[in-house]
Amino acid sequence: MKFIETLKLAIAAIWAHKLRSALTLLGMIIGVTAFVVVVSLIQGFNKYIDEKIAGIGSKSFTVQRFNFEDFKDLDTIAAAQRRNKELTLDDYEYLKARATLIDKIGAKARASRSLVKRSSKLVEDVPVDGSMPVISEIDNIDVADGRYISEAENDSAMRVAFVGMDVANALFPAGSSTAIGEEINVAGLPYRIIGVAVAKGTVFGVPQDNFITLPLKTYGNNFGGFTRNRLLYFEATSKTDDSFKDAVDEARFLLRSRRHIKSDEKDNFGIVTPDAITGFRDRLLGPTYLVAVAVPGIALLVGAIVIMNIMLVSVTERTKEIGIRKSLGARRVDVLKQFLVEAVTLSAIGGAVGVLLAWIVGVIMTSIFFPTYLSIGAVLFTIFVSGGIGIISGVFPAWKAARLDPIEALRAD
């Protein structure tokens, strides 16, 4: 029997029991969809983090109060809070004056949330932070309109503001005047807008364009200094890629010297590098990835069992049909092929529908959280697995059908 004829018989048998076939495919569809979605989310998240690190630059690192290792458990957090000191502008000046391998270094302060007003328009709970002008070069900040903060504005603690696109759109709706040069009220004080950042969208549903950045000195003077949630941290770049690790080691050595830390004592500050970020991500989410991929595998196994069960039922129901075919000259291999192709076709349809649903879910997740990455490798793997499951789950029913005695089969009710 030709393969095309066998395939037609398989499709006809599936179509004859549409509801049963659809219910049979549910396990396979759910398993394939879950697997592809999980892999897409993992790869999309990893790619997103790598792109963010690349955007900041491989030569950039951050000096802050805490390190990733300080958050292993409650004991390490408590120990770090006792040990680690808040960074100060004197620490910044010390590093800037003595570092020889650092190219650029600037200070920022963590954000406070404030009410922002313009006339009758209000925007609540806007993160407001402080920044030195050089941060725009270190972070590669894209400006949509106007400019970033200048040295003169920071030195004079001027009331100027660089705002995110969401803030600009909320206070200056489309069709109204440009935001540049206009005055807004932040936490009860007036500020003049000097620039608007390029829109970045959302990450995990959190908008990245809802912020206001003030000159660092202005922020410190008007928001109560650099303490509590307004802690200082430094961003720096090395002069060359090759000297990056040496620049990090130099910054660590200078801060340890300034704080008189003994050789057998831990750092009372943290230095975060791109490698530290990716390493922390892998340590934190590695076990989660394994579990997340294993769970859809269980669903695929359940789908295989369901397909095998339905194929066994199908063999029982079609015993007389098998007897007629054998009496008309069908060989064992023809019957075996018929039921095996039927099982594989069922699995392949489930895999295709699962991939389609995973793509739809990926589009939705991309619009809400972060870009997902529909891996061709994951798609090919699921198609291969679904086909393999079809073969495995169809072998025994097909073998059972092929071994039926035609006379006994014809006698069956």
N, C-alpha and C positions, 0 to 999 in steps of 0.2 A: 504494500500500500504506500502510495506517495505521501510525503510529509504534508503537502498542502491539503490533501483530502483528510488526513488525520487531524489537522488543525481545524478544518471546517467542522468535523464531527465534534471536536472538543468545545468549540464556540457554540455550536447548536445545543449541546448538552447543558452548557452553562446558562444559555439564554432560556432554555426550557424551564429552568427553576431559578428565575431572576431573584426573588426574595431570599431564597435559601443561599444563593451564591453571594448576594450582597451581605447577608449576615455572616457568612463564612469569611468574607474578606475583611470584616471589621478589625479583627485582631491584627492581620497583616498591615492594614492601612494605618492603624494607630501606632504600631511598632515602627514602621518605616518613617511616618511623619515625625514621631518623637525623636528618632535617631538623627534624621537629617536636620531637624530644628536645633537639637542640642549641639551637634557638630557645627552648624552654621553660627550659632550664638557664641560658642567657644572661639572659633576661628575669627569671627567678626570682632569679638572683644579683644582678643590678642592683637589683631591687626590695628584696632583703634588705639590701643595703648602704645603699640610700636610707632604708629604715625604721630601720636602726641609727643612721644619722646624724640622722634626725628624732627618734629616741628620746633621743639625747644632747642634741640641741638645736642649732638653727642659730646660736645665740649663743655656742657653746662652742668653745674651741680648746686645743691642747696645746703646751706648751713642753718640749722634750726635748733630748737631746744631739745626735741626728742628724736630718737632714731626708730626705725621699724622694729628692731629687736626689743625695744622698750615696751612693746604692746603684746608680748607673748601671752601673758596671763596677768591676773590681778596683782600678784606679788611683784613682778617685774615693773608693772606700771607704778605701783606705790613706791618702789625703790627709786625709779627714775624721777618721780616727782620730788622726792627728798634730795636726790643727788644733783639733778640737772638744774642749772641756773638759767634765768632769762637772759637772752642776748640784749646788748645795749648798743647805742650808737658809738660809744667808746670802743667796743669790740670791733665794730665796723671800721672805724678810723685806724685801729691798730693793724687789722688785716690789710687794709688798703695801703698803708704806709710801708709795710714790711714785706709783703708778698712780691716775689719776683717772677713767678710762673703764671700768675693770674693776669688775664687780659682785661676783663671788665668785671666789676663787682658793684652791686647795688643792694639797697635795703628796701624791704617791704614790710607792711604791718597787716596782721590778720583783720578780717572785716568785722564791722559792727553793723547791725541791721537798723535802718532808720526810715522814718517817714519822709517822703519827698513830695514837694508841692510846687505847682505853678498856677497862679490864679486860683481857679476853682477845681483844677485837676489834681488828683492825689494818686500816688503810687506807694503802697504800704510794703513794709518789710524788705526794703532794698538793701543788699549788702554794700557797705561803703568801706573802702580800704584806703591805705596810703602807700605811695610809691615814689621812689626816686626816678628821675628822668631816664637814667641809663637802663632801667628795667625794660623799656620798650625795645631796646636793641638786643638785650639778652633773651627776652621772651618772643622776639619777632612779632610784635603786636601789629596787626593790620589796622590801618585807620581808614574808615569810609569817608569821613568828612572832617575838616579841620586838622588838628595836630594833637600830639601828646604833650605832656607837661614839660616845661623848660626848666633849666637850672635856676634862672633868675626867679621864676615863680616859686620854686621849692625853697630857695635861700631866703626869700622875703615872706614865706608862709602866706602866699596870696590865696584868696578864696576863688580858685578856679577848679573846674571839674572836667574829667574825661569820662564819658558815659557809654553804657552799652546800648545796643540798638533797641532793645525792648523798652528801656527807659525813655529814649528819645521818641519812639513811636507813641508811647503812652502820653507823654506830656506835649508832644507836637504832632498831632495826627496828620495823616496824608492830606496835602492841600494847604496846610498852614505854613507859616514861615519856618525857615531852617532853624535848627536848634543852636547853631554856632552863634556865640555872642549874646545869647539870651540868658536871663537870670532865673535860677530855680532856688527853692528853699530846701535845705537839707538839715534836718534836726534843729530847725528853728533859726538857721543862719543862711544868708544869701550867698550863692556861688554863681559864677559866670561859666557857661559851657564853652570849652575851647576845642573839643573834639568828640567824635562819635566813632566807636569801634565797628569793624566789619562783623556782620552777624555770623554766629557760630552754630546756632540751633540748640538742641537739647542733648543731654547725656543722661541715660536712665530716667528720663522724664523730667530732669532738672534743667531749667533754662540756663544757658551760658551767657545770655546777653542782658541779664538783669543785674547790673552792677554800676557803681560809681567809684571812680578812683580820684583821690585828691593828692596834692603834693604831700609828701611824707611829713614835713614839718607842720603843715596846715592841719593834717589829720591828728597829729600828736597834740597840738595846742587846743584844738576844738573838741576832741573826743576823750580827753582825760588821760593822755599819756599812753605809753606802750606797755600795758600790763593786762592781766587777766586774758580776755579773748582777743586783745589787740596786740599780741606779742610780735616782736620783730623777728624777721628771718632774712638771711642774705642769699642772693643768687649771684653766681660767679661763673666765668668761663675761663678755660685755659687758653694760652696763646696758640698752641697747636694741638692736634689730635694726639700726637705722640707724647706730649708732656701732660696729658690730662691726669693720669694717675699721680704723677709727681706733684701737680698743682693741688690735688685733693690732699695728698700727704703733707704738703707744705701748709695748707690751711689748718689741718688737724694739729700739726706740730706747733704752729704759732698760737693757736687758741689754748692748747695744753700748757704752753709756756706762760702765756698771759695769766692763766688761772692757777698756775703752780700745781699742776696735777702730777703726782708721782708716777713712775714708770709702771708700777704694779697696780695702779688704779684705773678704773674705766673712765672713758670720756664723760664729761658732764654736759655734753651737747651732742647733737646728731648731724651727720653729713649724709645727704641723700644723693645718690648718683643714678644715672639711667640703668646701670646694671643692678643696683640695689632694688630699684622699682620692679624690674622684670623678675628678679630673683624672689622678691617678696610675693609677687603675683603668683609665681609658680608654686611656691611653698604653701601659700594660703589656699589656692584653688585647685592644686594638683589632685588631691584626694577627691575633691568635689567633682572634677572632670571625670574621674574613673567611675564614680557612682552614677553620675548623670548619663554616661554612655552605657553602663551596665543595665540600668533599668529598662531602656527601650529594647535591649537585647532579650530581656525576659518576655516582653510583649511579643517580640518576633517568635520566640519559642512557643508561646501560647497559640499564636497564629498558625504555626506549623502543626501543632497538635489538632487544632480545629479542622484544618484542611485534611489531615490524615483521617480524622473521624468521619468527615463528610464524604470523603472518597470511599471509605469502607461501606458507608450507608448506600452510596451510589452503586457500588458493585452488587450489593445485596438486592437493591431495587431492580437492577438491570440484568439479573441472572438469565432470564429468558432471552433477552436481546443478545447476550454473549453466546448463548447456546445456538441461536439462529445463525449468527455470524460464523461460528465455528463449523456448523453443519454445511454452510455454503462455501467453505474452503478457507476461512480466515485462519491464519497460523497463530501460534502462541505469541510470537514476536509482534504480530499485528495488534492483538488485543492488549499486550503489554504496552506497546507504543501509544495506543489510543488513550488509555487511562493515565499514563505518565504525562503525555502532552496536555491532557486536560488539567492535571494538577499543577503543572508548570505554568500553563496559561492563566489559571486562577491566581497563582502567586504573582505572576508578572503584572496582571491587571491591578492587584492590590499594591504592588510596589510603585507602579506608575501613578496611581491615584494618590498614594502617600507622598511621593515627591512633589506632585502638583500642590497638594495641601500645604506641604512644608514651605514651598515657594511663597504661597499666599501669606502664611504666618510670618515668614521672613520679611515680606514687604511691610506688614503691619508693625512688626517689632522695630524695623528700621525707622519708621515714621514716628514711633513713640519713644524709643530708648536710644539705641546707637546702631550704626550700620552693621547688618549681618552679612556674612559671606557664604553664599551658597557654593560650596566646594564641589567641583566636578568629580573629584576623587570620592567624596562622600556619596554623591549620586550614583556613580558607577559601582561603588561598593554595595550600596543598598540594592541596586538592580541585580548584581551578582548574587548577593545573599538571598534575596527573594526568590530568584530562579533556583538557587541551590536548595532552599527550603522546599520549593515545589517538587524538586526531584526526590529529596529525602522523604518528604511526607507522602509522595505518590508511589514510591517503589513497592512498598508492601501491598497496598490495595491493588496496584497494577499486576503484581506477581500473583496475588490471590485470584484475580479475574482471569489471568492467562492460564492458570492450572485447573480451571473448572472443566469438568467432563461435559461435553456437549449434550449427551443423552440425559444426564442428571439435570443439566441446566434447562433443557426443554420441558422437563417434567415439573419444574418449579412453578408455583402459583404467582 
